[in-house]
Amino acid sequence: MSASGSTDIDFIDLRSDTYTKPSLAMRQAMFEAEVGDDMVGEDPTVNRLEAMCCELFGKPAAVFCCSGTQSNQAALWAQCRSGDEILIEQFGHLANYEAGAPAVLSGVSIQLISGDQGMLDVSHLEGRVRPREQHFPQTKVLCLENTTNIGGGRAYPLDQLQRVTDWGRDRGLRCHLDGARIFNACTARGYSPADVATLFDTVSVCFSKGLGCPMGSILVGDEETIAMARRARKIFGGALRQSGIVAAAAIYALDNHIDQLAEDHRNAYRLAERIDQVPGLRIHLADVETNIVFFQVDSTLGSAKEFAGRLREQGVRMYDIGPGRMRAVTHRDVTAEMIDRAADVIEKVARESC
Ligand SMILES: Cc1ncc(COP(=O)(O)O)c(C=O)c1O
């Protein structure tokens, strides 16, 4: 049995930090959670989590949601009306991996913007706000992602976040942060959650990624916007009853799991240094600053899909993300020793693929 109480599976899973399993201590906290009916605001554990997040992010209101998709989409629903448009970097999760939800749920169109490793700066955004004229969708929300996921696993510098959100606000836009991995960004850059949240109208944060919870996200913002998001959560079917059981996991993670993220980042860099030594694989070490590592597979070794398949046969799982591009994600269920074993396998598979 592993520490999470599940049967050990004999592979090293670097597919995503979403594959983390709740630890026994987290399960114990869930078992002991005091609960009530959250839909009418009577779950004491959910209320405690929301209050903790208001404090942590320096915002007056918070709503506990089932998933990052739900909290992102509730934020859009709360801040847009049908026919509006959002601005987002081309690899943004909210636009690419949430099943077209902005269109389905809020009637919102998306303007994808090419940035730098998932991050936007003012130079990318100039000229992107539509004129207030009847032909055009109304540009309403500027969405950023921190850390970036598919874009490159990067954490924004605080001054860049300040510059970009100032740019948006000067043009009358609302600013939303998909902070699914905001604690990874804080760990990488040394700023606090409140330093970041103060720049945004709404921030969505996931507990089910590196923090190791089975589910759950939170959306923080001002009272009025969060009241609307709470309504969206109900419309989307996400208003739950005794959800204190899962909120207890989130509280446990906030109290106990944030410090571990630094270890995940060290493990990511440890893996990246080994990949850097392997002929046929290319990586930019300077870009590895969080728990997400991207590298390129030279075509002489076959396609990234084939490479991922061979790794899998040897007990290491990671995703091929686009032509020649691989992604490995470290997390609390992967130790430094497992990283070394995974690196040995990567080296062997690359050698045998030549
Ligand atoms: C950057 C980012 N935002 C949002 C989400 C959505 O989270 P969920 O899977 O809980 O809906 C993810 C999920 O991986 C993500 O990586």
The ligand as a Gaussian input file, in Angstrom:
#p B3LYP/6-31G(d) Opt

LIG

0 1
 C       -4.264000      25.982000     -16.053000
 C       -5.487000      25.167000     -15.756000
 N       -6.640000      25.793000     -15.547000
 C       -7.776000      25.119000     -15.284000
 C       -7.781000      23.754000     -15.209000
 C       -9.102000      23.053000     -14.990000
 O       -9.158000      22.348000     -13.816000
 P      -10.194000      21.118000     -13.669000
 O       -9.543000      19.956000     -14.331000
 O      -10.304000      20.981000     -12.179000
 O      -11.464000      21.518000     -14.296000
 C       -6.588000      23.039000     -15.421000
 C       -6.576000      21.572000     -15.366000
 O       -5.593000      20.904000     -15.600000
 C       -5.412000      23.776000     -15.710000
 O       -4.245000      23.163000     -15.946000

